[in-house]
Amino acid sequence: MIWKRYQNELIVLFSIVLLLSGLLYKNKQNADSVENRTVTKSAVREFKQIIAHKKQWADKSIAKKLDKLKSVVPASKLTWHKKAKTLNAQFKGLNSQELNKVVTTILNLAIQIQGLEVKENHSSYDVEFKCKW
Amino acid sequence: MNFLAKNKILLLVYRNMPRQDLSEIVNIMLPPQFYTLKKEDLPLKYAYQAKKIAASRFDGLLEHNAAYDYMVYKEDDAWVFIAYNIEEIAAFLQSKGINVEQVGKLFFAQQALHSFETPVLLGEKDALITIEDVVVNVPQGALKEEEIIQKIDESFTPKTGLTLNSSFHSYLSQKQAIALATLFSVFALVFFVEGWRYGDKSAGIKAEINLLLEEYPSLQSQYTRKSIAEKYETINRTERRKRDVIKTLAGMIFKGVKVDAFKMDEKTFMIRYRCSDAKVSKHLKEVAKKLGFTSVKTITGNIVLIEEKL
């Protein structure tokens, strides 16, 4: 029956225990949350980066976009071999303007350049270009 | 253990009672020896109003040097005021072997007014009986011979009573304890809610990941994800490098400089510039070195060759 004698103190003690439990719970949740958020945020960042890279370098419409190259120069100057996911193109007798256009178009396409060769031939240029995607 | 006041033994105490040896918690019924009663017909609506004026109702009736507490309640149309000295009651109970912690609740005989309509013996000489709606102490000799005498039992227990424990031996009063406990509990609640909200925030980010996983199920495996990431990282890095190199080399064409030949594969590149004179080729070489090309050669006077790994 000693508890009855000190029941007021016990009530306060119980509420202090409750308060401390609340404080510990909050601190633990906070620490867990900070850790979780850091881990999860980095995972989200990684995810987004992978998705962005995939969108850029595995673009399904790139084969169509690559056809732009055909319109940059007259068909007579171009030999075009597109097979599966590779392209082998040869441009002959390009003036410097056409050369610039071809190179700029190539640089702006998200393709993997396997080979690019430019040779000057009597003030005109011959270009050989190989790529995959 | 009995939690309900009515289930506990009700002990009627009196001044010259024998010493008690209790093994459990009891409720105590106090006869008029332990309190002063006043009954008044007042135009009051609430008990708190009556309690406020309770002390004034006993002016001149109580001992000056003692501290009194008051119980107030409504009995039919009249307000009943009971003044009692809790310290005196506690000291009396202690003297009779009843410890404060053995007392469940204290009741006043007046509260069980109707139960005392038939007399109850109070020790060897006295009895308690209700006369004109007041429980009074009368000598047993004053009772009629044929009068039925009843014994006090739990059925006499009134609905409300006083709690004695908190006033004694305790370092904190009940009010202080309740105030502190409430304050701490409120803080505890705030902490729990805050903690719950932290947990909830993490759930939001996890939901974002789940959404991405649903959209791209191929990325669910960590190994696949790592391998895809590495593959595209390499492509992204090398392809950007190729483009940067081509742009830088193209930027080096100025007046008097022409590209003679250029070749790039997946690992290396080579460019040959034809310059108009040796002065231009020297300047071109300087520019190339400034731009970070390390392998810059001059072939004959006017041809500059750069050949490097990507």
Interface residues (C-beta under 8 A of the other chain):
Chain A: M1 I2 K4 R5 Y6 Q7 N8 E9 I11 V12 F14 S15 I16 L18 L19 S21 G22 L23 Y25 K26 N27 K28 Q29 N30 D32 S33 N36 R37 T40 K41 A43 V44 E46 F47 K48 Q49 I50 I51 H53 K54 Q56 W57 A58 V103 L107 A110 Q112 I113 Q114 G115 L116 E117 V118 K119 E120
Chain B: I25 N99 V100 E101 Q102 N165 S166 H169 S170 Y171 L172 S173 Q174 Q176 A177 I178 L180 A181 T182 L183 F184 S185 F187 A188 L189 V190 F191 F192 E194 G195 W196 Y198 G199 K201 S202 I205 K206 E208 I209 L212 Y216 L219 R225 I228 A229 Y232 E233 I235 N236 T238 E239 K242 R243 I246 K247 A250 K258 V259 D260 A261 F262 K263 M264 D265 E266 R274
